[in-house]
Amino acid sequence: MHTTAREGGGRGARAGGYAKGRERRRLILDEAVRLFGESGYRGASLRELAARCGLSHAGLLHHVGSKEALLMAVLEHRDEQDVRESAPDAGADPLRVLVEVVRRNASRRGIVELFAVLSAEATAADHPAHAFFAERSARLVQQLGAAFAEHGHPAPRAAARRLVALVDGLQVQWLLDPAGVDMAAETEEHLALELARAPQAAAGPGRPQPAP
């Protein structure tokens, strides 16, 4: 069956429309990261977000559906971006991936503000992101605990919780004093101390090693 020029042009127009739609959605997510980081979820206004994106309120809702749906999209986008950008420099070891995320966050204040503000807000059981953060925390502790176990740490789950608590606290300290806090260096030092507790025999061939 032959494709007419009109049909081909229709497919091209649809492809162009899809590309523009994806580009617009990325713009909305990027602006939402900034707005949620500045005002929190409860204080953020969709009308203000629409204005920042050059859209009407109805136009914004067409793209995001609802404020809750937008929040979930922003949080998932943040985590996906972290893993995608950090994993190539860190390999498969979750401990190294976390260090790389912390290192990159030092150049992304808006992302850090977003996490700090929303994770605090989401401790309330009625917050729309409560389940997201609770599940994220449990998953992160499980992944890091498994990594510490691979290194032979005597208390891997406790070590994972300490590492998560350190990183969360460092983010707040860095937001208050960015010139005086080196999040990556502090995380590296803490990780080295934790891994020093593991028996030397556990770090055999093929085992991931801490960075020098």
C-alpha positions as MATLAB code, in Angstrom:
seq = 'MHTTAREGGGRGARAGGYAKGRERRRLILDEAVRLFGESGYRGASLRELAARCGLSHAGLLHHVGSKEALLMAVLEHRDEQDVRESAPDAGADPLRVLVEVVRRNASRRGIVELFAVLSAEATAADHPAHAFFAERSARLVQQLGAAFAEHGHPAPRAAARRLVALVDGLQVQWLLDPAGVDMAAETEEHLALELARAPQAAAGPGRPQPAP';
ca = [
       0.000    0.000    0.000;
       1.352    3.393   -1.004;
       1.495    6.288    1.433;
       0.245    9.527    0.015;
       2.028   12.813    0.635;
      -0.942   13.920    2.702;
      -0.710   10.837    4.926;
       3.040   11.270    5.357;
       2.571   14.911    6.213;
      -0.038   13.931    8.795;
       2.363   11.559   10.513;
       5.070   14.222   10.473;
       2.730   16.758   12.006;
       1.738   14.289   14.712;
       5.408   13.515   15.468;
       6.140   17.218   15.681;
       3.167   17.655   17.982;
       4.372   14.849   20.250;
       7.866   16.375   20.411;
       6.446   19.769   21.317;
       4.248   18.139   23.937;
       7.246   16.398   25.531;
       9.230   19.624   25.474;
       6.355   21.505   27.112;
       6.022   18.810   29.780;
       9.747   19.033   30.582;
       9.389   22.801   30.938;
       6.456   22.342   33.316;
       8.359   19.797   35.421;
      11.456   22.006   35.608;
       9.404   25.027   36.679;
       7.430   22.912   39.149;
      10.698   21.742   40.745;
      11.652   25.369   41.311;
       8.223   26.408   42.573;
       7.774   23.450   44.942;
      11.314   24.020   46.232;
      10.535   27.678   46.934;
       7.022   27.352   48.391;
       6.453   23.700   49.229;
       3.565   21.698   47.818;
       0.870   23.286   49.951;
       2.065   26.821   49.284;
       2.576   26.417   45.553;
      -0.074   27.798   43.214;
      -0.890   26.156   39.898;
      -1.878   29.565   38.556;
       1.594   30.860   39.332;
       3.140   27.789   37.711;
       0.986   28.325   34.622;
       2.167   31.936   34.391;
       5.815   30.850   34.673;
       5.276   28.384   31.840;
       3.406   30.837   29.623;
       0.190   28.833   29.864;
      -3.352   29.471   30.970;
      -4.555   27.674   34.079;
      -6.726   25.429   31.898;
      -3.793   24.788   29.564;
      -1.599   23.704   32.468;
      -4.279   21.318   33.765;
      -4.506   19.816   30.277;
      -0.825   18.830   30.549;
      -0.624   17.762   34.216;
      -4.148   16.643   35.114;
      -4.089   17.803   38.736;
      -1.778   19.257   41.361;
      -1.324   15.849   42.999;
      -0.489   14.203   39.661;
       2.032   16.962   38.964;
       3.697   16.425   42.356;
       4.106   12.701   41.709;
       5.499   13.391   38.234;
       8.018   15.865   39.666;
       9.218   13.460   42.366;
       9.536   10.533   39.952;
      11.311   12.761   37.423;
      13.822   13.804   40.102;
      14.688   10.241   41.121;
      14.934    9.007   37.528;
      17.212   11.914   36.644;
      19.454   11.221   39.642;
      19.994    7.573   38.736;
      20.386    8.264   35.010;
      23.012   10.977   35.525;
      24.947    9.400   38.403;
      25.072    5.685   37.628;
      27.570    5.955   34.697;
      30.140    7.524   37.043;
      29.475    5.170   39.943;
      28.978    1.725   38.442;
      26.512   -0.709   39.978;
      27.324   -0.058   43.656;
      24.393    1.830   45.284;
      26.801    3.367   47.797;
      28.816    4.981   45.018;
      25.647    6.053   43.187;
      24.476    7.861   46.327;
      27.804    9.671   46.659;
      27.589   10.794   43.022;
      24.022   12.044   43.542;
      25.216   14.067   46.537;
      28.115   15.441   44.496;
      25.828   16.520   41.663;
      23.317   18.042   44.056;
      25.892   20.646   45.078;
      25.238   22.280   41.698;
      21.445   21.868   41.820;
      20.157   23.960   44.705;
      16.582   23.879   43.422;
      16.509   20.077   43.515;
      17.877   20.005   47.067;
      15.374   22.628   48.213;
      12.562   20.616   46.643;
      13.535   17.465   48.495;
      14.151   19.202   51.830;
      10.854   21.075   51.795;
       8.654   18.291   50.459;
      10.139   15.487   52.576;
       9.445   17.553   55.698;
       5.908   18.385   54.566;
       5.235   14.771   53.640;
       5.682   13.515   57.202;
       2.001   14.487   57.618;
      -0.119   11.417   56.912;
      -2.586   13.387   54.782;
       0.074   14.829   52.482;
      -0.248   13.498   48.891;
       3.461   12.592   48.836;
       3.449   10.791   52.211;
       3.314    7.306   50.709;
       5.913    8.211   48.064;
       8.482    9.346   50.631;
       7.752    6.482   53.032;
       8.197    3.908   50.264;
      11.241    5.724   48.893;
      12.915    5.739   52.313;
      12.252    2.037   52.872;
      13.536    1.176   49.385;
      16.680    3.262   49.820;
      17.496    1.688   53.195;
      16.966   -1.767   51.690;
      19.237   -1.063   48.706;
      21.996    0.539   50.746;
      21.709   -2.139   53.417;
      22.229   -4.817   50.767;
      25.283   -2.916   49.494;
      26.762   -2.676   52.998;
      26.130   -6.402   53.438;
      28.082   -7.042   50.222;
      30.988   -5.212   51.820;
      30.702   -7.435   54.906;
      29.435   -4.710   57.256;
      28.400   -6.255   60.617;
      25.180   -4.176   60.853;
      24.244   -3.283   57.265;
      20.689   -2.032   57.866;
      21.763    0.271   60.698;
      24.625    1.555   58.535;
      22.151    2.276   55.732;
      19.889    4.263   58.045;
      22.836    6.282   59.359;
      23.959    7.065   55.823;
      20.485    8.210   54.743;
      20.144   10.346   57.879;
      23.550   11.908   57.262;
      22.758   12.813   53.659;
      19.360   14.277   54.554;
      20.897   16.361   57.340;
      23.799   17.523   55.192;
      21.376   18.810   52.578;
      19.712   21.096   55.113;
      23.072   22.306   56.453;
      24.288   22.957   52.909;
      21.177   24.964   52.057;
      21.908   27.175   55.077;
      25.665   27.420   54.452;
      26.611   26.306   50.923;
      30.128   27.736   51.157;
      30.889   26.013   54.435;
      29.495   22.524   53.809;
      30.984   20.033   51.345;
      28.246   17.410   51.128;
      30.179   14.976   48.946;
      33.340   15.108   51.077;
      31.365   14.586   54.288;
      29.485   11.673   52.742;
      32.732   10.117   51.457;
      34.346   10.397   54.890;
      31.355    8.849   56.646;
      31.170    6.025   54.108;
      34.878    5.261   54.531;
      34.422    5.010   58.310;
      31.448    2.693   57.919;
      33.243    0.436   55.454;
      36.278    0.299   57.733;
      34.094   -1.697   60.138;
      33.737   -4.496   57.587;
      36.131   -7.463   57.909;
      38.967   -7.224   55.417;
      38.161  -10.753   54.226;
      34.794   -9.537   52.947;
      36.417   -7.354   50.306;
      37.555  -10.165   48.047;
      37.867  -10.213   44.252;
      34.912   -8.622   42.569;
      33.754   -6.826   45.709;
      33.122   -3.085   45.283;
      35.722   -0.967   47.027;
      35.269    2.429   48.707;
      36.742    5.380   46.878;
      40.132    6.571   48.175;
];
